[in-house]
Amino acid sequence: MTTTSPAAAFARGAYPYLRTHADRAYLDSAATSQRPDAVLEAEDTFARTEYAAVHRGSSMATGEATWAFEGARESIARFVGAGEREIVFTENATDSLNVVALGLSDAALFGAPELAIGAGDEIVVTAAEHHANLIPWQRLARRAGAALRAVHVDAQGLWTIDDLAAVVGPRTRLIAFAHVSNVTGLIAPVAEVVQLARSVGALTVLDACQSAPHLPLDLGALGVDFAAFSSHKMLGPTGVGALFGRAELLDSLPPARTGGSTITTVTLEGAEFLPAPQRFEAGTQPVTQAVGFGAAADYLSGIGMDRVRAHEAELAGLLVDAVLSVPSVRLFGPGAGAERAGLVSFVVDGVHAHDVGQFLDDRGITVRTGHHCAQPLHRALGVAATTRASAYVYTNADDVARLGAALAEVRAFFGADR
């Protein structure tokens, strides 16, 4: 693993997109982060000099490509505190969550009754979940005849461990929740949720999309059963994500997709599957993207995730101050001084979020607008959409200052202050 200078990694110059658009403040990393030269170069080198099929055949080319592919898995596993067999390559985090849900729905049919969810059982989610961590559980509940129960949020979109405990009961078989909300920036009490789940014999599924890129993460120490995260939110390419699962659970979970590369024996009547992770990686894998994913994990490890978190905690405070300093702008999530991730979602009274986003974009500030794939949460907040600004390692105080200055002009521009 190559050690990366924090000063260099935090500088915009390490990222080609930001060099090209030096006049813009990129505050949309919660949606997709930018890639540094080191990650792009790792992808390019593999594609040019090592590109071949993996886990197929016995040629030198296959061996070199497989070595790079599995090396990326090792890097990612190390980054999140997992064993190599506990990391499955998927299309993205959404795919990872569907792999778990579909596998659980087939558990009784394929010899894993201990994982089966049936009629009368309960699946618990929070009202703050991204659709990717809600819709798969809706479908699983419907297929199984189980009940889907939701932890409600307060006026700021927040929930507590006490709120969760009020919903969890003896029939709870699974609790699915986000480590960090992609709307409010709430950091969930993972250890307490795991303890509660274990007390009733329930599985835990963690959406780590907004935590793996931004917080020191040790999934093994946290004790979650499954977790999902994506490459493109942590300085890597699109088209690849990861599913973490405890090894014994992955070896029992039926694969959601079947075909080549997943099996030991196939007859016309049936098939026997490989152990994890290969049992879940059917067909040709996104090898170049996986190599980039591994390089991104190494890059962040080289910076040090404690440094990343400290940098973003400072920016989170600046973002909150920038939003709260503008009259008639409402911030959701934890308030001033409270711990939160480096993102803020807000509304400008009298101006639609999409208009706010366009105004900011015209002034060189990239943000996200809409419901952020969290319609139930926005419904609970009483708004159709919010504007979200999110930071990462390359974000600086000047970016946040530009956001605050532009926000102060929005209502006057649209005549909402009359």
N, C-alpha and C positions, 0 to 999 in steps of 0.2 A: 504494500500500500504506500502510495506516495503522499508525503506530508505536504499540505497546502498552506501557504502563508495566509493567515487570516486577513491581513491588510490587503493582499492581492485579491482574495476571494470576495471580500466585501466591496471591492472597487468595481465600478461599472465597466472598466476597460477589459475585464476578464470575460465579458459576455458579448459576442458579436452583434446580437440584436441591439443591445444598448449602446454599442459603439456606433452603429449605423443610425440609431435614432437618439443621438446624444441630447437633443433638445426636448425629449419627452420624459415625463415621470411615469414609470410603469408601476401601477398599483393594482395589478390584477393577477398576482402570483398564486392566490388561492384557487384560481381557475386553471392556469397553466404557467409554470415558471419558465424562465429563460435558461438556456444551456450555456455553460462555459466552454471555452476552447478545449479544455482537457477532455470533456465528455464527447464533443463532436469529433475530436481527433481519434479517440478510442474507437468510435463507431466507424470512422473512415478507414482506419488502419485495418480493422477486422474485415470490412467489406472489400478492401483492395487486396489483402495479402493472405487471409485465412478463411475466406468464405467457402463453406461447403456444408453438406448435410451433417447433422449431429445424430449420434446414437444409431447410425445406419451404416453397416459395412465395417470393413477392417482396414481401410486404406489410411495412408498417412494424412491425407487431406481431411478425412472424417475425424481422425484422432485429434488433429490440431484444432478443428472447429469445436469439437466436443469439449476439449480442454478449456477453450475460451468460454464456452457456454456454461460449463459447470463452475468455472472460476468466478463467473458473474454471480452465480447462485451463492457461492461461498461468501462473496463480498456482501451481498444483501443480507444473508443470514447473520453474519457477524454484526452488521449495522443495526439490526433490530433485536439482537440477543436471542437468536434462534439456532437450532441445529440445521445442518444442510438438508436433511430429509424433511424438514418442517417448512420449507419454502417451495411453493408451486408457482411456476410461471403461468400467468393468465393474460387475457387481453387488456384488462384494466381492473380497477377495484370493483366496479359494478359487476364484471364477470366473476370475480372472486366470490362475491356475496351470493350470486346466483348459483355458483358451483356448490356452495355449502347448502343452500336451500333445496336445490334439486336433489343433491345427494341424500339429505335427510328425508325427503319425500319418498325415496326409493329404498330406504334403509330396511324396512320390514320385508321387502321383496327379495333383497339380495344378502340375506344372512347377517344383518346387523340390527337385531331387534332392540339392543340397548340404546341405539340412536334414534329409534323410530318415534315419531310424534303422532298421536292418534286422537280419536274423538274424545272430547272432554279435557284434553290437555290445553295449556295456555302458553302463548308466545307474547312476550312483553317487549314493547318498543317505547321510545319517547316521541312526543309530538314535535320534537325539534329535528327529527331525522331527515337526512337527504333522501330523496326518493329511492336511491339505490339501496338504502338500508331500511326500506319500508315495503316497497312493492313485492320483493321476493318473499317476504314473510306473510304478506296478505295472501299470496298465492299458495304458500305452503299451508297456511291455516285453512284455507278453503278446501284444498285437496285432502287434508287430514281430518277435517271436521273439528279442528281445534278452534279455540277462541283467541283472537288477537286483542290484547289489552294495551292501552296507551297511558303513559305517564304524562300528565298535562303540565303545561308551563305557565309561568306567571306573566304579568304584563310586559316584562322585559325579555321574555322568551327563555327564561331560566328554569331549571329544575334542580332538586336536591336529592340526596340519598334518602331522606325521609319521604319525599314524594314517591320515589321508586319503591321503597319498602311498603308503602300503603297499597301498592298494586300487586306486588309479588306475593304468591301464595303457594300452598302445597302442590297445586297442579301445574305450576310454572315449570316448563321444560327448557325454555330458551329465553335469554335476555340479549337483545341487540341494541347497541347504542354507539354513538360517536364519541371518540376520545376528545375531539375538539369540534365544536359546532362551526360549520362553514358560514353561518349567518351571524351568530352572536359572539363567537370567540370564546364561549364557555369551555373551560377545561374540566372534563368530568372526573369524579373521584373513582378512578378505575379500580384501585385495590379494594375499596369498600363495596363496589358493585360485585366484584368477583367473590368476596366473602359472603355477601348476601345470596348470590346465586348458588354457591356451594352449600349453603345452609338448607336449601330446598332441593338440591340435586339437579340444578339447571345448568345448561351450557351457556357460555358467554361468547358473543360475537362482537368484535370491536371494529368499528369503522375508523381506521387510523390514517385516513387520507390527509387530514389536516394536522396530524401530530407527527407522523414519521418524518416529514421534511423539516420540522420546526422544533421538536423537543427531543432531548435524550430519551431513547426508547429501548426498553428491555422487556420484550414480550414474555420471555421465559420467567423473569422475576415477577412480572405483573400477574401471571397466572391465568390469562385469558385462554380460552379453548381455541378460538379462531380469530383471525384478524385479516383485514384487507387494506392494501395501500397501492398507490399508483406511481409509476416512474415519472410521468410528466409534471407532477406537482413537486418533485424533489430534484430538479435540475437535469432530468433525463428525458428520453424521447417519448413520444406518444406510442400507443399500440401495444404496450406491455405493462403488466401490473403483477402483483404478487398476492398469493393467499398463504397466510401462516396458519398452520394447524398443529396441535400437539401430535407427535408422531403416531401414537397409538390410535388416536382418533382418525387421522388421515388414512391409516392402513385399514380401518374398518369402514370408512365412508365410501359408499358406491360412487364411481365417477359419473359426472354429469354428462360427459361426452365420451364416446367409445370409438375405437378404431386402431389404426396402426400406432405402434410405440407404447401402447398401454398394457400389453398382454404378455403372458408366458405361453399359454396354449389356447388354440382355437380349434373347435370342431364345428360341424354343421349344426350341432345342438346347443353349443354354448361356448363360453370363454372363461379363462382364469386370468386375473389381472395382476400386474406387477405391484410391488409395494409402492408407497409414496416415495418421491413425488411423481415418478413416471406414470403411475396409474391415472393421473389427471391430465397428462400432457399429450393428448391425442393429436396425431397429424404433424405437419411441419410447423416448427416453432418459429417465433419472431426472433431469430438468433442475433441479428445485428442490433436490434433494439434491446435485447437482454444484455448484450455486452455494454451498451451505453448505460443501461440501468445500473449495472454493476460498477461502472466507472463513476457514475453519479454518487453511489453509496460511498465509494472510496474517497471521492472528492470531499464530501461532507464530513466523513470521518477524519480526513486530514485537517480540516478546519477545526473540528471539535464541536460536537453538538452543544456542549455547555456554552461555548462562545456564541454559537448561532442563537441559542435561547436568550442569552443576555442581551445581544444586539437587538433582537426582536422585541424583548420586553421593554426596552427603552423606547423603541419606535411605537409600540402599542400605547404607551403613555402619551407620546406626542400626538398620535392619531386621535385619541380620546380628547385631549385638550383642544386640538384643532377643530373638531366637530362641535364640542360643547361651547367653544368661544363664539360661535356664530348664532345670533338670535334666530328663533323659529326653525332650528334644525334639531330633530329628535334622534337621539342615539339609542340603539337597542343593545341588550347584553349587559355584562358587568359594568358598573359605573366607574367614575374616576377613582383611582387608587386601588381598585380591585384587580386581582390577577386575571389576565385574559391573554389569548393568543394575539398575534400581530395583525388583526383585522378589525374593521369597524363597519357596521351596517347602519344606515340612517335614512331618514326621510326629511325633505325640505318642505315645510308646510306651504301648501298652495301650488306646488310644482311637482309634476309627475316624475318619478325616478328616471324614466327614460330621457326626459328632457334635461334633467340634471346631468345625466351621463353624457349626453351630447354636448352640453355646454362645457363640461370639463374636458371632453375630448377635443373640442375646438381650441382649447387653451393648452393642449399638449399633455393632458393628464389622463392616463388610461385607467378606467375603473370598470366594475361590473355592475349591471343593472338587471332588475327582474326579480323573480322569486327564488333564484339560486337553487332550483330543484328542491325546494322545501315549501311547497304550497300549504300544507297543514300548519306549519309554523307561522307563515305570514298571515294565514287566516286567524290564528290565535292572537297575533299582534294587531289585528284590525287594519292591515294595510295590504294592498295588492302586490306591491313591489317595494324594494329598497335599493339604495345605492350602496355598493360595498367597495371599500378600499382596503387592499391587503399588501403587506410588506414581506420582504424576504432578505436574504443576505446582502443583496446589491442595493436595497433601498436605503436612502439616507435622509437626514433631517431636512435637507432642502426640498426633497420630494414632498414631504409632509407639509412643509411651509407653503409650497405652491398650492397644495390641495386646500389648505385653510384660507388662503387669500382668494382663491377662485370661488370657494363656497360662499364667501361673504358677498359676492356679486350676483349670485344666482337669483334671488328673489327680486331684486331691482330690475334685472334684465327681463324677467318674465312678467313684470308688473304685479307681482304678488304682494308687494309691501305697501300697496296703496290702500 
